[in-house]
């Protein structure tokens, strides 16, 4: 069983975008979606190992205050590139939607991703690596 989840693991990027969904009543809700790109060494890309990993993002500042939460999470890794040494994955974090969110404020929060969103890797429920 794999035990080294920190060597050669890199955050390649994080971003946010404003989006809109329609609920079952036909009402439109504004929201924000976050995603990160993470580079993993090939040894961590076996499905049994991947199932043990989760990406979490801690929110702070304006983002935490406006969304009313301090953490986002995801455990679904979508492969973007595969090479002989590493694989690059896109991880979509849980999006937040509400009929009270204002598009202008969400656009401001999307520009604050670097300042307000800190990404960590969890394995078996324990934090093993925080990306700065």
Protein Blocks (a to p, Z undefined) as FASTA:
>chain_A
ZZblkgopacfbdcddddddddfkopacddddddddddddfklmpfklmmmpccddddeh
jllmmnopabdcdfbdcdfbdcfkbccddddddddddfkbcfklmmmmmmmmmmmpccdd
deehiafbdcZZ
